[in-house]
Amino acid sequence: MTLRPKYWETVPLAKMTAPEWEALCDGCGKCCLNKIEYEDTGEVEYTRVACRLLDNETCQCSNYANRFKFVPECIRLTPKTLKKISYWLPATCAYKLLQQGRSLPAWHPLRTGDPNSTHSSGNSMRGQTVSEASVDEDDWDDFIIQENL
């Protein structure tokens, strides 16, 4: 996969190649957490309950290529869908940051050159999730994350 040097600083999201777009993902696993959205306030709370395809140790989808077959409600992140759902992406999400005209965090793998920098900096959900397959949806509120993501 060939990426243009520091492309995230100069190339608009809609003009990135597919590999460049995919490389923006820091692998934190936060977007794969189930969220509780309150209709009356619009408030969104993250839970430690993760999509059944999220690998708790790698923070990667265990079947990324076929995820929509197994999780039809999974959202394909594109520049168009980003505009509609960025409110529930974590504050550190590269897609959200770039959409807002902000920079990637210093620990982002594209800046460090280290694919594990998200984990080593403490900015991932590695080892902190429970699969939705083992938690009833009525109990998700028992797994709400108190700190800001």
Secondary structure in CASP SS format (residue, H / E / C, confidence):
PFRMAT SS
TARGET T0000
AUTHOR 0000-0000-0000
METHOD secondary structure of the structure
MODEL  1
M C 1.00
T C 1.00
L C 1.00
R C 1.00
P C 1.00
K C 1.00
Y H 1.00
W H 1.00
E H 1.00
T C 1.00
V C 1.00
P C 1.00
L H 1.00
A H 1.00
K H 1.00
M C 1.00
T C 1.00
A H 1.00
P H 1.00
E H 1.00
W H 1.00
E H 1.00
A H 1.00
L C 1.00
C C 1.00
D C 1.00
G C 1.00
C C 1.00
G C 1.00
K H 1.00
C H 1.00
C H 1.00
L E 1.00
N E 1.00
K E 1.00
I E 1.00
E E 1.00
Y C 1.00
E C 1.00
D C 1.00
T C 1.00
G C 1.00
E C 1.00
V E 1.00
E E 1.00
Y E 1.00
T E 1.00
R E 1.00
V E 1.00
A E 1.00
C C 1.00
R C 1.00
L C 1.00
L E 1.00
D C 1.00
N C 1.00
E C 1.00
T C 1.00
C C 1.00
Q C 1.00
C E 1.00
S C 1.00
N C 1.00
Y H 1.00
A H 1.00
N H 1.00
R H 1.00
F H 1.00
K H 1.00
F H 1.00
V C 1.00
P C 1.00
E C 1.00
C C 1.00
I C 1.00
R C 1.00
L C 1.00
T C 1.00
P H 1.00
K H 1.00
T H 1.00
L H 1.00
K H 1.00
K H 1.00
I H 1.00
S H 1.00
Y H 1.00
W H 1.00
L C 1.00
P C 1.00
A C 1.00
T C 1.00
C C 1.00
A H 1.00
Y H 1.00
K H 1.00
L H 1.00
L H 1.00
Q H 1.00
Q C 1.00
G C 1.00
R C 1.00
S C 1.00
L C 1.00
P C 1.00
A C 1.00
W C 1.00
H C 1.00
P H 1.00
L H 1.00
R H 1.00
T H 1.00
G C 1.00
D C 1.00
P C 1.00
N C 1.00
S H 1.00
T H 1.00
H H 1.00
S H 1.00
S C 1.00
G C 1.00
N C 1.00
S C 1.00
M C 1.00
R C 1.00
G C 1.00
Q C 1.00
T C 1.00
V E 1.00
S E 1.00
E H 1.00
A H 1.00
S H 1.00
V C 1.00
D C 1.00
E H 1.00
D H 1.00
D H 1.00
W H 1.00
D H 1.00
D H 1.00
F H 1.00
I E 1.00
I C 1.00
Q C 1.00
E C 1.00
N C 1.00
L C 1.00
END
